[in-house]
Amino acid sequence: MLLPKYEEQQVYSGITHSHSDIDFTNFEVAAESTTTMRNEKEQHVWLIRYGKTAPGLIENVGNYDSDLHSDGVVHAEAIAQHIAAGGNLPDHVFADPFLRCTHTADTMVSHFNRLTNRGMKVKVEEGLTEWQVPSLLVDPEGMRTDPRTLDELVDIFDNLDESYECVNPRGPDRGTETEEASSGSPRFPETEDQLHERCKTSIDKILEVIDKDSVAIVSHAPCLQHLALALDGSQSPGASALGAWSLGGITYFSRLPGESKWTLRSYSSTSHMPGEFRDGELGKWSLPSFVQL
């Protein structure tokens, strides 16, 4: 679903004064204010689902930490190319610690770094991890899959920020004797309401850390739906226009300087995806609470 683009806001100056009694002190303040407005930039958030994996994930079966298929690497490149073609690059890239998400983010950052000299690194954030439910984490033998640690991931991928500390780290399992955890932290098991609280906590803390910068976030469909809901500001999934999320789908929000409200520009767009993935039907997934698109 593509939404109409907004008209770019422009600031004009160049008024000429011919009187000698101008208050130049006030003029300098006004000029400084105009310069500040020009220097402030529009902020962007891209929410991204990975592409094809190998093997594909089957709920209640696994593999829950599958890596990208070779086609999935191509999909990650296509995602990065699509974002770059829009004329804006993220200042930061965050990813969930599961292989398919981290690999997608690592591939994207490699592409961005070929375009710039910024040496961008992926920030692996536990607050973006998979929805903490048995159907997406526990195999038929009762074994739960946990993602790799940052130390393990840096041995696999080249573009990870080894110094990054999670803003919303994983907490202890619910129902254990040690129940102390920060409000909104990811904990197993997790209801959908708890998932929403966790995703809202994560995006709020990420935005606080990056200040006015732009960010790309790679995660899983249920988490992305609730990250988008938190930015959209709707009271519930049913009250929003948000729906199913396709493999490789990109949801794009932006806001102008000084604005607090985010504007949804596109939702789960797959126009950049090659071949049979372009129409967004393959691998489309949704929480039941969201409107199906």
Stockholm file with secondary structure:
# STOCKHOLM 1.0

chainA/1-293         MLLPKYEEQQVYSGITHSHSDIDFTNFEVAAESTTTMRNEKEQHVWLIRYGKTAPGLIENVGNYDSDLHSDGVVHAEAIAQHIAAGGNLPDHVFADPFLRCTHTADTMVSHFNRLTNRGMKVKVEEGLTEWQVPSLLVDPEGMRTDPRTLDELVDIFDNLDESYECVNPRGPDRGTETEEASSGSPRFPETEDQLHERCKTSIDKILEVIDKDSVAIVSHAPCLQHLALALDGSQSPGASALGAWSLGGITYFSRLPGESKWTLRSYSSTSHMPGEFRDGELGKWSLPSFVQL
#=GR chainA/1-293 SS CBCCCCCCCCCCCCCCCCCTTCCHHHHHHHHHHHHHHHHCCCEEEEEEECCCEESCCBTTTBCTTCEECHHHHHHHHHHHHHHHHTTCCCSEEEECSSHHHHHHHHHHHHHHHHHCSSCCCEEECGGGCCCCCHHHHBCTTSCBCCCCCHHHHHTTCSSBCTTCCCSSCCCCCTTSSCCCCCTTCCCSSCCHHHHHHHHHHHHHHHHHHHTTCCEEEEECHHHHHHHHHHHHTCSSGGGSSCCCBCTTCEEEEEECTTCCSCEEEEEEECTTCCGGGTTSCTTCBCCTTSCCC
#=GC SS_cons         CBCCCCCCCCCCCCCCCCCTTCCHHHHHHHHHHHHHHHHCCCEEEEEEECCCEESCCBTTTBCTTCEECHHHHHHHHHHHHHHHHTTCCCSEEEECSSHHHHHHHHHHHHHHHHHCSSCCCEEECGGGCCCCCHHHHBCTTSCBCCCCCHHHHHTTCSSBCTTCCCSSCCCCCTTSSCCCCCTTCCCSSCCHHHHHHHHHHHHHHHHHHHTTCCEEEEECHHHHHHHHHHHHTCSSGGGSSCCCBCTTCEEEEEECTTCCSCEEEEEEECTTCCGGGTTSCTTCBCCTTSCCC
//
